Amino acid sequence: MGLPVLVLACLAALGGGCDRGATAATAPLPPAGTFAIFYQRSGGFAPSTSTLIVRPGRHAVAATGGSRAGENRVDFRIGKRRVLALEQGLREAGFASIEDPGPSGCADCFEYEIRYRGHSLAIDESEMPSRLEPVFAELESVVTAHAIPPNA
């Protein structure tokens, strides 16, 4: 299955729409086994793609493409501690309250997309709120740890 098909299938599985009724301060964290997220970084000066999809049960897929390491896709189970760290980071950043800024027109910027608990955000690096930077760094570190070969 190609990366675009995988991404579309996982987007459909995670669902869409925004739950504007829950706030970061009042939304309870689901059990680690029900954690689900879609993350993708694409673009840049030398276009590449990093994708992380976590489904309930901590089943994860990390994929990369367009880099000098080539395309790679790895299925694995993400650890409970990592899930809890991601949930805490998203909560502390107030992810559910961040509005999608729309297109920026930034040339050669990395573009990010994240879907979590019914809220989605598409943003480029020029519009990235500083409170989200640690979350995106954590997500990217998961992709790097699993999908990028050590000799790349």
C-alpha positions in Angstrom: 0.0 0.0 0.0 1.4 3.3 -1.0 1.9 6.2 1.5 -0.9 8.4 0.0 -3.4 5.5 0.3 -2.2 4.7 3.8 -2.6 8.3 4.8 -6.2 8.6 3.4 -7.2 5.3 5.0 -6.0 6.4 8.4 -7.6 9.8 8.1 -10.9 8.1 7.4 -10.4 5.8 10.4 -9.6 8.6 12.8 -12.6 10.7 11.7 -12.8 14.4 11.2 -14.7 17.3 12.5 -14.0 19.6 15.4 -15.4 19.2 18.8 -15.6 22.8 19.8 -17.5 22.0 23.1 -14.5 20.4 24.9 -11.7 22.6 26.1 -8.1 21.6 27.0 -8.7 22.3 30.6 -11.9 20.2 30.9 -11.3 17.4 28.4 -10.3 14.2 30.3 -7.5 12.1 28.9 -8.6 8.8 27.4 -6.9 5.6 28.6 -3.6 5.1 26.8 -5.1 2.1 24.9 -7.7 4.4 23.2 -5.1 7.0 22.0 -5.3 7.8 18.3 -3.5 10.5 16.4 -2.5 11.4 12.8 0.6 13.5 12.3 2.3 14.5 9.0 5.1 16.9 8.2 5.7 17.6 4.5 7.4 20.1 2.3 10.6 22.0 3.0 13.4 23.1 0.7 14.1 19.5 -0.3 10.6 18.1 -0.1 10.1 15.1 2.2 7.3 13.6 4.2 7.2 12.2 7.8 4.0 10.5 8.9 3.0 9.0 12.2 -0.4 7.3 12.7 -1.3 5.8 16.0 -4.5 3.8 16.3 -6.3 2.5 19.5 -4.3 -0.3 21.1 -1.1 1.7 20.6 -0.7 0.3 17.1 1.5 2.7 15.1 2.8 3.3 11.6 5.7 5.6 11.0 6.6 6.4 7.4 9.0 8.7 5.6 9.4 9.6 2.0 11.4 11.9 -0.3 14.5 12.0 1.8 17.9 10.7 0.9 17.1 7.6 2.9 14.2 6.9 0.5 10.8 5.7 1.5 10.3 3.6 4.6 7.3 2.4 6.5 7.4 0.6 9.9 4.6 -0.9 12.0 5.1 -1.0 15.7 3.5 -0.6 19.1 4.1 2.7 20.7 5.0 2.7 24.4 2.6 3.8 27.1 5.0 6.4 28.4 5.3 7.9 24.9 1.5 8.0 24.6 1.1 9.7 28.0 3.8 12.2 27.1 2.1 13.0 23.8 -1.3 13.4 25.5 0.1 15.6 28.2 2.0 17.8 25.6 -1.2 18.2 23.5 -3.2 19.1 26.6 -0.7 21.6 27.9 -0.4 23.2 24.5 -4.2 23.6 24.4 -4.3 21.8 21.1 -8.1 21.7 20.9 -8.3 25.5 21.2 -5.8 26.3 18.3 -7.6 27.4 15.2 -6.4 26.5 11.7 -4.8 29.7 10.3 -5.5 28.8 6.7 -2.9 29.0 3.9 0.1 31.2 4.5 1.9 31.2 1.2 5.2 30.4 2.8 7.6 29.0 0.2 9.7 26.1 1.2 8.3 25.9 4.7 7.5 22.6 6.4 3.7 22.0 6.6 2.2 20.1 9.5 -1.1 18.4 9.9 -2.3 16.8 13.1 -5.6 15.2 14.0 -6.4 14.4 17.6 -9.6 13.8 19.5 -11.8 15.2 16.8 -9.8 18.4 16.2 -7.5 18.9 13.2 -4.9 21.5 12.4 -3.0 22.3 9.3 -0.2 24.8 9.8 3.2 25.7 8.4 6.3 26.4 10.4 6.0 30.1 10.0 2.7 30.1 11.9 3.6 27.5 14.5 2.6 28.6 18.0 5.6 28.1 20.3 3.5 26.1 22.7 3.1 23.4 20.0 6.8 23.1 19.1 7.6 20.5 21.8 4.6 18.3 20.7 5.7 18.4 17.1 9.3 17.7 18.1 8.1 14.6 20.1 6.0 13.4 17.2 8.9 13.8 14.8 11.3 12.0 17.2 8.9 9.0 17.1 9.1 8.9 13.3 12.9 9.3 13.4 13.3 6.5 15.9 11.3 4.0 14.0 11.3 4.9 10.3 14.7 6.4 9.5 17.5 3.9 9.2 20.5 4.7 11.5 22.9 5.0 8.5 20.7 7.5 6.6 
